[in-house]
Amino acid sequence: MTTEAPSATSTVTNGTLRLVEDNGPGGICNWNGNYTQAGRNGQSTGTVICEGDPGPSTYTFTQLYVSSQAFSANWTASGPNCNAVGRI
């Protein structure tokens, strides 16, 4: 069994976070929001829009770590079709 992980590109500048996630056949998701430092890590809230979804969802990232090599966070999202909680 082969599982292919999505690829993503993240940018944090001047209090703004932008994450573009390519899910292959599932389409592309664009995450855009604010970014604030919270101790060693950061946090972000904003909107996520994915191809094929009926509308934007809101998200929150906590314990957010971004570097040139990695992106990790606890996250919650809610929107027209789902509510989700996880760690990426």
MIBAFI-701191 format. One record per residue (C-alpha): residue number from 1; residue in one letter; x, y, z. Coordinates in pm, whole numbers, padded with zeros to 5 digits, m for minus. Example, Ala and Ser with C-alpha at 12.3 -4.5 7.8 and 13.67 -1.06 7.14 Angstrom:
<pts>
pt i->1 | aa->A | east->01230 | north->m00450 | up->00780
pt i->2 | aa->S | east->01367 | north->m00106 | up->00714
</pts>
This chain:
<pts>
pt i->1 | aa->M | east->00000 | north->00000 | up->00000
pt i->2 | aa->T | east->00131 | north->00340 | up->m00097
pt i->3 | aa->T | east->00010 | north->00655 | up->00071
pt i->4 | aa->E | east->00108 | north->00985 | up->m00079
pt i->5 | aa->A | east->00126 | north->01280 | up->00158
pt i->6 | aa->P | east->00007 | north->01617 | up->00034
pt i->7 | aa->S | east->00268 | north->01880 | up->m00042
pt i->8 | aa->A | east->00245 | north->02227 | up->00103
pt i->9 | aa->T | east->00415 | north->02564 | up->00089
pt i->10 | aa->S | east->00389 | north->02801 | up->00385
pt i->11 | aa->T | east->00485 | north->03165 | up->00427
pt i->12 | aa->V | east->00478 | north->03377 | up->00742
pt i->13 | aa->T | east->00546 | north->03750 | up->00698
pt i->14 | aa->N | east->00440 | north->04065 | up->00881
pt i->15 | aa->G | east->00179 | north->03892 | up->01095
pt i->16 | aa->T | east->00025 | north->03696 | up->00806
pt i->17 | aa->L | east->00025 | north->03323 | up->00739
pt i->18 | aa->R | east->m00035 | north->03173 | up->00394
pt i->19 | aa->L | east->m00036 | north->02797 | up->00336
pt i->20 | aa->V | east->m00102 | north->02636 | up->m00003
pt i->21 | aa->E | east->m00171 | north->02264 | up->00029
pt i->22 | aa->D | east->m00174 | north->02042 | up->m00282
pt i->23 | aa->N | east->m00379 | north->01730 | up->m00213
pt i->24 | aa->G | east->m00323 | north->01580 | up->m00560
pt i->25 | aa->P | east->m00655 | north->01451 | up->m00694
pt i->26 | aa->G | east->m00831 | north->01614 | up->m00396
pt i->27 | aa->G | east->m00739 | north->01960 | up->m00522
pt i->28 | aa->I | east->m00566 | north->02260 | up->m00370
pt i->29 | aa->C | east->m00651 | north->02425 | up->m00038
pt i->30 | aa->N | east->m00551 | north->02785 | up->00041
pt i->31 | aa->W | east->m00518 | north->02877 | up->00410
pt i->32 | aa->N | east->m00492 | north->03252 | up->00483
pt i->33 | aa->G | east->m00493 | north->03422 | up->00821
pt i->34 | aa->N | east->m00317 | north->03622 | up->01085
pt i->35 | aa->Y | east->m00007 | north->03501 | up->01270
pt i->36 | aa->T | east->00094 | north->03589 | up->01625
pt i->37 | aa->Q | east->00381 | north->03464 | up->01833
pt i->38 | aa->A | east->00267 | north->03272 | up->02142
pt i->39 | aa->G | east->00578 | north->03187 | up->02341
pt i->40 | aa->R | east->00813 | north->02957 | up->02151
pt i->41 | aa->N | east->00550 | north->02874 | up->01889
pt i->42 | aa->G | east->00283 | north->03076 | up->01715
pt i->43 | aa->Q | east->m00086 | north->03069 | up->01646
pt i->44 | aa->S | east->m00304 | north->03161 | up->01350
pt i->45 | aa->T | east->m00673 | north->03205 | up->01274
pt i->46 | aa->G | east->m00826 | north->03263 | up->00934
pt i->47 | aa->T | east->m01006 | north->03100 | up->00643
pt i->48 | aa->V | east->m00938 | north->02794 | up->00430
pt i->49 | aa->I | east->m01083 | north->02748 | up->00083
pt i->50 | aa->C | east->m01050 | north->02413 | up->m00093
pt i->51 | aa->E | east->m01133 | north->02330 | up->m00453
pt i->52 | aa->G | east->m01474 | north->02169 | up->m00472
pt i->53 | aa->D | east->m01594 | north->02292 | up->m00132
pt i->54 | aa->P | east->m01918 | north->02494 | up->m00120
pt i->55 | aa->G | east->m01758 | north->02782 | up->00066
pt i->56 | aa->P | east->m01480 | north->02891 | up->00298
pt i->57 | aa->S | east->m01418 | north->02734 | up->00637
pt i->58 | aa->T | east->m01257 | north->02892 | up->00940
pt i->59 | aa->Y | east->m00948 | north->02746 | up->01103
pt i->60 | aa->T | east->m00733 | north->02789 | up->01414
pt i->61 | aa->F | east->m00372 | north->02669 | up->01441
pt i->62 | aa->T | east->m00215 | north->02651 | up->01788
pt i->63 | aa->Q | east->00133 | north->02537 | up->01889
pt i->64 | aa->L | east->00230 | north->02638 | up->01535
pt i->65 | aa->Y | east->00588 | north->02577 | up->01423
pt i->66 | aa->V | east->00709 | north->02700 | up->01084
pt i->67 | aa->S | east->01061 | north->02668 | up->00945
pt i->68 | aa->S | east->01222 | north->02622 | up->00605
pt i->69 | aa->Q | east->01207 | north->02245 | up->00666
pt i->70 | aa->A | east->00882 | north->02188 | up->00857
pt i->71 | aa->F | east->00531 | north->02301 | up->00939
pt i->72 | aa->S | east->00342 | north->02157 | up->01237
pt i->73 | aa->A | east->00041 | north->02263 | up->01441
pt i->74 | aa->N | east->m00264 | north->02155 | up->01633
pt i->75 | aa->W | east->m00567 | north->02266 | up->01433
pt i->76 | aa->T | east->m00943 | north->02293 | up->01429
pt i->77 | aa->A | east->m01159 | north->02383 | up->01132
pt i->78 | aa->S | east->m01530 | north->02429 | up->01078
pt i->79 | aa->G | east->m01726 | north->02500 | up->00766
pt i->80 | aa->P | east->m02035 | north->02425 | up->00560
pt i->81 | aa->N | east->m01969 | north->02050 | up->00531
pt i->82 | aa->C | east->m01754 | north->01949 | up->00826
pt i->83 | aa->N | east->m01587 | north->02014 | up->01156
pt i->84 | aa->A | east->m01237 | north->01876 | up->01204
pt i->85 | aa->V | east->m00969 | north->01858 | up->01474
pt i->86 | aa->G | east->m00617 | north->01726 | up->01432
pt i->87 | aa->R | east->m00242 | north->01773 | up->01423
pt i->88 | aa->I | east->m00042 | north->01838 | up->01108
</pts>
